[in-house]
């Protein structure tokens, strides 16, 4: 549980920060993550506004100091300093009086969830606006309102970070998440927190068959920027990739498959979840919605799936003020960490094995099974015998796990014993 507690603590520190796809909130978030990582270095990059990235252009940088609305009776509402979801993100600066009718044209609300503040943004069209709970919206009085937004939208840069761990080969496993949403715990803070803890785990591994690439960037435009700068290398080296988002609650686990659900990443995560939490939710690529869209786009084709607990767009608190620190838990975060560690260990050991003997090997003389046989000892050795039966060079370890009904984590120590006995 130590990892879960550390991740939750980092989420608590990240939660108050106003992040967007660019700006000082993103840099402040990376500063917290770097503090948590200690000697593990994040390589930071700043990409100037106006830079062409594939079919997109890096937008202006947005920063905000304050925003609010004054009602005709002088009450301050939609205060940015009370909740940074109250502002339409990327709002241009305004300081003017408006009528209630005009104000309503600039308000976003959720009639179906009347007590909650929605999250909204306008990254690529300049406008201003506020987000408000529907119960507050319907109680707005007639009269003149004063709207004030102290923001800056000007040429700057987009910030992203990367952590890289070399392995025995240039083949890579990739993890990604994003740093672009304001105060939402599951949809924002949980992904970077999991990436941070996975970096510590990977750094501690005694040996790494694969190299590991961990990327944190603003969703969509950040992933597109990263792809535009690294596409050929990604296509050449990445063997399996996981986008991590909404991984902090404790309701379920979810996989959003790759475009054809046929990558090593699909295969491994499905296998791990089948044994870790059989009631997990499985979604096709048609249900995509996060950065797997960019990495799996035609012509990019990075073998990526998305891993969540409750999936984005599905859980009711998504993109609202209810996605707070009460929604996530150390236990929920720990569960996501455990799943990803199992994926790493599965990938590290996933090879095709072939038994060296002609016919079934004598295991007793090698100390691999008891020399006295009984009904009980027979059952205890079935996993080992079934592993050998399907170690014909045709199946990798995940295939064998799926065939014989034992998780890979049970098979790994058996493989190590067979290697030591020189049977593989």
URURHU-V442327 format. One record per residue. N is the residue number from 1. PSI is psi in whole degrees, -180 to 180 (999 if undefined). NEAR is the number of other C-alpha atoms within 12 Angstrom. Layout:
n->{N,N}
psi->{PSI,PSI}
near->{NEAR,NEAR}
This chain:
n->{1,2,3,4,5,6,7,8,9,10,11,12,13,14,15,16,17,18,19,20,21,22,23,24,25,26,27,28,29,30,31,32,33,34,35,36,37,38,39,40,41,42,43,44,45,46,47,48,49,50,51,52,53,54,55,56,57,58,59,60,61,62,63,64,65,66,67,68,69,70,71,72,73,74,75,76,77,78,79,80,81,82,83,84,85,86,87,88,89,90,91,92,93,94,95,96,97,98,99,100,101,102,103,104,105,106,107,108,109,110,111,112,113,114,115,116,117,118,119,120,121,122,123,124,125,126,127,128,129,130,131,132,133,134,135,136,137,138,139,140,141,142,143,144,145,146,147,148,149,150,151,152,153,154,155,156,157,158,159,160,161,162,163,164,165,166,167,168,169,170,171,172,173,174,175,176,177,178,179,180,181,182,183,184,185,186,187,188,189,190,191,192,193,194,195,196,197,198,199,200,201,202,203,204,205,206,207,208,209,210,211,212,213,214,215,216,217,218,219,220,221,222,223,224,225,226,227,228,229,230,231,232,233,234,235,236,237,238,239,240,241,242,243,244,245,246,247,248,249,250,251,252,253,254,255,256,257,258,259,260,261,262,263,264,265,266,267,268,269,270,271,272,273,274,275,276,277,278,279,280,281,282,283,284,285,286,287,288,289,290,291,292,293,294,295,296,297,298,299,300,301,302,303,304,305,306,307,308,309,310,311,312,313,314,315,316,317,318,319,320,321,322,323,324,325,326,327,328,329,330,331,332,333,334,335,336,337,338,339,340,341,342,343,344,345,346,347,348,349,350,351,352,353,354,355,356,357,358,359,360,361,362,363,364,365,366,367,368,369,370,371,372,373,374,375,376,377,378,379,380,381,382,383,384,385,386,387,388,389,390,391,392,393,394,395,396,397,398,399,400,401,402,403,404,405,406,407,408,409,410,411,412,413,414,415,416,417,418,419,420,421,422,423,424}
psi->{-8,-39,-43,-41,-41,-42,-42,-40,-40,-39,-41,-37,-35,-29,-45,-14,136,101,154,-166,-15,171,177,-26,-37,-45,-38,-38,-44,-34,-42,-42,-42,-39,-41,-33,-21,-118,-10,119,133,126,119,145,141,121,118,146,143,-9,131,125,104,-124,7,172,133,125,177,158,139,130,151,140,-40,160,145,170,135,124,167,-28,3,9,137,125,168,43,123,-37,-21,-38,117,-1,-12,-19,139,116,138,20,138,160,140,154,87,167,142,158,165,-41,-45,-39,-43,-26,-16,16,137,134,170,101,-34,-21,74,-16,-4,148,125,162,131,157,162,76,-36,9,125,124,176,158,171,160,138,144,142,-37,-35,-35,-46,-14,6,135,156,151,-167,131,148,124,136,122,115,84,166,125,105,166,133,-123,162,135,132,162,156,138,134,133,116,148,-166,-24,169,-8,140,151,135,140,139,153,-174,158,66,-3,149,-145,79,131,-52,-46,-19,-62,-32,-39,-55,-34,-40,-42,-43,-46,-34,-36,-42,-42,-47,-40,-30,-9,134,-34,150,112,-44,157,156,134,122,124,132,121,159,142,147,-79,-34,-44,-42,-42,-46,-44,-42,-28,-16,12,-52,-41,-42,-46,-34,-35,-32,124,-28,141,146,123,128,119,148,54,20,-14,-180,34,-47,-172,152,148,133,113,163,176,-41,9,36,18,167,-35,-43,-50,-45,-47,-39,-44,-46,-47,-33,-38,-29,-40,84,-22,21,158,137,128,145,172,-21,-26,14,163,-11,-153,-8,-24,-42,-45,-23,6,147,131,-25,-61,41,133,76,142,166,133,129,169,-107,128,145,151,-15,-48,142,-24,-7,133,39,173,-11,-11,73,-172,-15,-21,-30,167,158,-36,-42,-44,-41,-42,-42,-40,-45,-40,-46,-36,-40,-37,-43,-48,-37,-47,-41,-31,1,100,169,126,148,129,139,-24,155,117,176,130,152,108,-29,-42,-15,3,20,-19,159,146,-13,124,141,173,-40,-47,-30,-46,-37,-24,5,-42,-43,-45,-38,-37,-46,-39,-31,8,71,14,-5,-33,138,179,-35,-41,-47,-42,-45,-34,-46,-7,26,137,153,-35,-25,-34,-28,-51,-28,-40,-43,-38,-40,-35,-42,-34,3,33,-18,999}
near->{17,16,30,31,25,28,44,39,28,39,42,28,27,38,40,28,38,41,40,46,42,44,41,27,32,43,33,25,42,41,26,28,40,29,17,30,28,16,13,24,23,31,22,23,23,26,33,23,26,18,24,18,25,23,14,20,23,35,34,30,34,39,33,34,25,27,38,38,40,28,28,20,15,15,16,20,30,36,28,35,23,20,33,38,43,39,49,42,44,42,40,34,28,26,19,19,19,23,22,25,17,19,30,27,17,28,34,32,34,26,17,15,21,22,21,30,41,38,37,31,33,23,28,20,15,21,23,37,37,41,42,41,31,22,17,24,30,18,14,28,20,18,18,22,28,27,39,32,34,26,28,26,30,24,19,23,31,44,45,41,37,35,35,29,34,23,22,15,18,21,26,34,45,44,49,48,46,47,52,45,46,44,43,42,43,53,47,49,51,54,51,52,51,53,49,47,39,44,40,30,26,35,26,13,21,11,19,25,25,30,33,41,38,41,45,50,48,43,40,35,40,43,43,34,40,39,34,27,19,23,25,16,19,31,25,18,25,33,33,41,45,47,49,52,49,49,50,47,39,29,27,28,42,42,45,40,38,42,29,22,25,21,24,32,41,37,34,46,49,42,36,38,35,29,25,26,25,17,16,27,26,32,28,21,26,17,23,32,30,42,41,43,32,37,43,37,25,14,16,27,28,41,40,45,50,50,51,49,43,38,36,34,19,21,25,21,32,31,33,39,36,28,34,34,32,21,33,40,34,32,25,34,50,31,35,48,42,30,37,43,31,31,39,37,33,37,38,34,28,30,26,22,31,27,28,20,18,12,14,20,23,21,24,17,12,17,16,29,26,19,15,14,14,12,11,12,17,17,15,16,25,22,30,33,28,27,41,38,26,26,34,25,19,16,23,31,41,42,30,35,35,25,20,24,23,27,34,40,32,28,36,30,21,31,35,19,22,30,19,14,21,18,27,23}
